[in-house]
Amino acid sequence: MANLKGLRERINSIKSTQKITKAMKMVAAAKVKRSETATKASRPFTQGLYELFQKLMSATDGIDFETKKYENSINNYPALLAKREIKTVGLLVLTSNKGLAGAYNANLIRKTLAKIQEYNSSGIKTLLFVVGTKGVASLERKKNSYGFEIAKVYTKFPQEITFSMSQIVAEDLADAYVEQKIDKVEIITTMFKNMMSYSVTSFGLLPLDVEKPNYEDGIPEPLMEFEPDADALLQTLTPMYFSNIIYQAFLEATASELASRMMAMSAATDNAETMLNNLTVEYNKARQFAITQELIEIVGGAGALKK
């Protein structure tokens, strides 16, 4: 029969752990609601900025992109639009700084390694830009066996998402692209769906590429005039558009992480409750056995004295 003292210690330990997981679940639930609101509120602006950039690009056939050069890489929109032979791909991986979020980081790492293997099989090198301590720690252990390099890590960003965070990352990626250290940039992140689910996804960042707007049959393409001119607008809009894509990805990733942590802590709390119930039953059985054993010994001792 199990030791009573050992069972009591296990029960007390699980109760302490359950208090922590319950508190973490409540904190994550409060944060994920705010993060969900911010993410959904930003989506219309991101879509509107894309449509504006799309229309602007479709109306700028007269610009000579070859002669336009700018000192700052993020403002050098002709270089960010230029396509070239892909020899090295930059992967921007958005992971979390904290754990206890279920399979959130593991799913992102798995997707990243699959991408790296895909490019390796095509003879294309990969250069990683990793956000989050969890991603850095996991990928550092894998870089030799998978044959990739980590160019930049971002582990000191604040928990609250700001647009300046995306600008820092965007400038680093633009510098690497314009200097031709990388020939393509993809982002590996998560898309928030609801409190219960998210999806791991990847999509291209550089070169900047937008589809031509689809106008209904019979409706002519609108004529656009620019003030001061299309070149000046593109120089302003391109870094804003590029940075905003990354900013939206940060928002989606944060909401997904918090939702995953809330679900993980909820499951941990429920599992702790199940373990407590099972251990309580086992403890009561052991205690009843011990009491019964003591009674038998007392009765046996009393019977022996009568003889």
Legacy VTK file of the C-alpha trace (Angstrom):
# vtk DataFile Version 3.0
C-alpha trace
ASCII
DATASET POLYDATA
POINTS 307 float
0.000 0.000 0.000
1.236 3.486 -0.870
3.005 5.540 1.795
0.650 8.115 3.376
3.334 10.738 3.794
4.446 10.384 0.200
0.849 10.695 -1.033
0.267 13.827 1.063
3.410 15.409 -0.369
2.339 14.617 -3.928
-1.150 16.011 -3.310
0.230 19.239 -1.839
2.706 19.568 -4.698
-0.009 19.138 -7.341
-2.242 21.644 -5.536
0.571 24.213 -5.635
1.163 23.551 -9.329
-2.555 23.803 -10.043
-2.694 27.239 -8.417
0.104 28.406 -10.719
-1.449 26.991 -13.900
-4.848 28.423 -12.974
-3.338 31.867 -12.398
-1.417 31.668 -15.693
-4.598 30.663 -17.499
-6.432 33.685 -16.102
-3.585 36.048 -17.036
-3.378 34.626 -20.577
-7.171 34.841 -20.968
-7.123 38.527 -20.009
-4.216 39.298 -22.337
-5.487 37.291 -25.300
-8.735 39.267 -25.362
-6.822 42.546 -25.656
-4.481 41.034 -28.215
-7.392 39.652 -30.239
-9.022 43.091 -30.294
-5.790 44.769 -31.448
-5.184 42.117 -34.119
-8.668 42.293 -35.607
-8.710 46.087 -35.450
-5.448 46.252 -37.432
-6.538 43.897 -40.210
-8.700 46.447 -42.152
-5.827 48.960 -42.157
-3.385 46.310 -43.374
-5.782 45.295 -46.145
-6.417 48.937 -47.079
-2.683 49.653 -47.221
-2.188 46.630 -49.465
-4.947 47.785 -51.840
-3.474 51.299 -51.958
-0.014 49.930 -52.718
-1.553 47.607 -55.296
-3.317 50.454 -57.127
-0.278 52.681 -56.927
2.003 50.021 -58.405
-0.440 49.331 -61.248
-0.428 53.030 -62.182
3.357 53.596 -62.140
4.403 52.062 -65.442
6.139 55.300 -66.372
8.699 55.211 -63.545
12.225 54.198 -64.510
13.055 51.942 -61.573
16.599 51.309 -62.805
17.694 54.915 -62.271
16.055 55.367 -58.855
18.501 54.840 -56.002
18.224 55.795 -52.343
20.822 55.719 -49.615
18.573 54.150 -46.978
17.705 50.528 -47.871
14.173 50.656 -46.457
13.430 53.671 -48.700
15.066 52.135 -51.743
11.814 50.779 -53.106
13.166 49.934 -56.604
15.668 47.535 -55.004
12.965 46.025 -52.764
10.814 45.385 -55.839
13.627 43.882 -57.898
13.549 40.138 -58.521
16.731 38.140 -59.102
18.023 34.592 -59.145
17.523 32.983 -55.759
20.729 31.701 -54.202
20.078 32.524 -50.540
16.725 32.829 -48.772
16.177 34.782 -45.569
13.619 33.299 -43.179
12.044 35.549 -40.551
10.798 33.246 -37.774
8.448 34.643 -35.119
8.581 32.581 -31.916
7.900 33.536 -28.287
10.125 34.593 -25.418
8.182 32.456 -22.939
7.297 28.798 -22.823
4.307 26.937 -21.363
2.342 27.621 -24.552
1.649 24.060 -25.589
3.006 23.097 -29.009
3.123 26.708 -30.227
6.902 27.057 -30.580
7.401 23.421 -31.563
5.024 23.875 -34.524
6.912 26.957 -35.700
10.293 25.218 -35.403
8.956 22.201 -37.286
7.680 24.432 -40.093
11.017 26.282 -40.221
13.089 23.091 -40.448
10.792 21.750 -43.176
11.337 24.970 -45.162
15.088 24.731 -44.693
15.111 21.135 -45.928
13.001 22.166 -48.909
15.501 24.856 -49.894
18.493 22.616 -49.161
17.150 20.038 -51.613
17.082 22.779 -54.282
20.635 23.894 -53.509
19.494 27.176 -51.932
21.122 28.462 -48.745
19.079 29.763 -45.825
19.797 32.658 -43.508
17.584 33.017 -40.426
16.299 36.097 -38.618
14.774 34.752 -35.396
12.451 36.570 -33.005
12.029 35.077 -29.509
14.303 33.229 -27.103
12.504 29.918 -27.587
13.161 29.909 -31.307
16.774 30.987 -30.871
17.463 28.225 -28.325
15.887 25.493 -30.471
17.371 26.573 -33.801
20.866 27.083 -32.379
20.927 23.361 -31.591
19.801 22.453 -35.112
21.893 24.765 -37.316
24.849 22.402 -37.758
22.783 19.335 -38.618
20.483 21.266 -41.002
23.179 23.515 -42.469
21.769 27.013 -41.994
23.033 30.245 -40.450
21.376 32.571 -37.976
22.051 36.119 -39.145
20.149 38.080 -36.501
18.248 37.383 -33.294
15.665 39.542 -31.547
15.201 38.512 -27.918
14.799 41.826 -26.091
11.601 43.139 -27.637
8.957 44.226 -25.088
5.896 42.073 -24.562
3.580 44.816 -25.823
3.757 44.967 -29.613
4.801 48.318 -31.093
5.227 49.472 -34.685
8.862 50.392 -33.960
9.600 46.687 -33.411
8.504 45.888 -36.945
10.511 48.827 -38.298
13.708 47.476 -36.710
13.179 44.064 -38.298
12.118 45.584 -41.639
15.277 47.712 -41.822
17.519 44.701 -41.129
15.778 42.629 -43.800
15.874 45.500 -46.300
19.602 46.015 -45.686
20.336 42.317 -46.236
18.198 42.247 -49.393
19.566 45.429 -50.958
23.148 44.350 -50.186
22.273 41.043 -51.929
23.121 38.916 -48.916
19.717 37.318 -49.481
17.669 37.079 -52.678
14.277 36.364 -51.148
12.637 36.794 -47.741
9.889 34.630 -46.272
8.195 34.914 -42.903
7.181 31.929 -40.781
4.534 32.873 -38.269
1.026 32.047 -37.061
-2.358 33.442 -38.068
-4.844 33.922 -35.248
-8.276 32.399 -35.888
-10.025 32.416 -32.536
-9.440 31.622 -28.879
-9.291 27.922 -29.700
-7.123 27.783 -32.798
-4.425 29.322 -34.971
-2.556 28.201 -38.066
1.177 28.077 -38.788
1.856 29.734 -42.120
4.577 31.193 -44.318
4.500 33.792 -47.077
6.884 35.963 -49.050
8.036 39.395 -47.875
10.722 40.368 -50.382
10.803 41.114 -53.203
7.634 43.113 -52.693
5.064 41.699 -55.067
1.422 42.661 -55.470
-1.199 41.399 -57.853
-2.704 43.742 -60.390
-6.181 44.928 -59.259
-9.056 43.022 -60.844
-11.675 45.321 -62.304
-15.018 44.031 -63.498
-15.556 43.539 -67.222
-16.642 46.711 -68.915
-15.287 48.950 -66.149
-12.143 50.815 -67.280
-9.113 51.024 -65.034
-9.275 54.349 -63.171
-6.849 57.074 -64.123
-4.756 58.143 -61.136
-2.897 61.394 -60.696
-0.288 61.847 -57.968
0.772 64.848 -55.933
3.665 65.495 -55.668
4.434 62.457 -57.888
4.258 58.646 -57.866
7.963 58.311 -57.062
7.662 60.374 -53.874
4.564 58.457 -52.811
6.239 55.101 -53.363
9.294 56.198 -51.417
7.009 56.977 -48.450
4.475 54.187 -48.863
6.841 51.265 -49.521
8.632 51.247 -46.121
5.283 51.813 -44.399
3.691 48.941 -46.318
6.640 46.596 -45.725
6.889 47.416 -42.004
3.140 47.057 -41.576
3.168 43.519 -42.998
5.664 42.569 -40.283
3.710 44.511 -37.632
0.516 42.630 -38.508
2.451 39.348 -38.321
3.656 40.313 -34.823
0.065 40.982 -33.736
-1.190 37.691 -35.179
1.682 35.760 -33.575
1.173 37.326 -30.146
-2.560 36.605 -30.145
-1.898 33.008 -31.249
0.760 32.519 -28.569
-1.508 33.805 -25.791
-4.418 31.668 -27.015
-2.137 28.617 -27.095
-0.867 29.374 -23.579
-4.419 29.830 -22.273
-5.465 26.462 -23.715
-2.308 24.759 -22.427
-2.772 26.114 -18.902
-6.463 25.204 -18.986
-5.559 21.628 -19.935
-2.842 21.539 -17.254
-5.310 22.756 -14.612
-7.843 20.108 -15.630
-5.179 17.388 -15.620
-4.069 18.485 -12.155
-7.656 18.202 -10.934
-7.904 14.672 -12.336
-4.622 13.687 -10.678
-5.790 15.183 -7.365
-9.004 13.162 -7.490
-7.123 9.941 -8.225
-4.514 10.571 -5.541
-7.193 11.524 -2.999
-8.959 8.227 -3.617
-5.650 6.380 -3.293
-4.805 8.333 -0.121
-8.191 7.536 1.447
-7.792 3.853 0.623
-4.304 3.809 2.126
-5.513 5.665 5.222
-8.482 3.299 5.615
-6.157 0.315 5.234
-3.814 1.730 7.879
-6.698 2.360 10.313
-8.108 -1.119 9.686
-4.674 -2.631 10.232
-4.312 -0.755 13.526
-7.746 -1.922 14.687
-6.898 -5.518 13.843
-3.672 -5.220 15.836
-5.530 -3.660 18.807
-8.217 -6.344 18.751
-5.591 -9.039 18.405
-3.606 -7.608 21.294
-6.706 -7.392 23.484
-7.573 -11.003 22.688
-4.095 -12.117 23.638
-4.353 -10.356 27.031
-7.598 -12.203 27.863
-5.831 -15.492 27.405
LINES 1 308
307 0 1 2 3 4 5 6 7 8 9 10 11 12 13 14 15 16 17 18 19 20 21 22 23 24 25 26 27 28 29 30 31 32 33 34 35 36 37 38 39 40 41 42 43 44 45 46 47 48 49 50 51 52 53 54 55 56 57 58 59 60 61 62 63 64 65 66 67 68 69 70 71 72 73 74 75 76 77 78 79 80 81 82 83 84 85 86 87 88 89 90 91 92 93 94 95 96 97 98 99 100 101 102 103 104 105 106 107 108 109 110 111 112 113 114 115 116 117 118 119 120 121 122 123 124 125 126 127 128 129 130 131 132 133 134 135 136 137 138 139 140 141 142 143 144 145 146 147 148 149 150 151 152 153 154 155 156 157 158 159 160 161 162 163 164 165 166 167 168 169 170 171 172 173 174 175 176 177 178 179 180 181 182 183 184 185 186 187 188 189 190 191 192 193 194 195 196 197 198 199 200 201 202 203 204 205 206 207 208 209 210 211 212 213 214 215 216 217 218 219 220 221 222 223 224 225 226 227 228 229 230 231 232 233 234 235 236 237 238 239 240 241 242 243 244 245 246 247 248 249 250 251 252 253 254 255 256 257 258 259 260 261 262 263 264 265 266 267 268 269 270 271 272 273 274 275 276 277 278 279 280 281 282 283 284 285 286 287 288 289 290 291 292 293 294 295 296 297 298 299 300 301 302 303 304 305 306
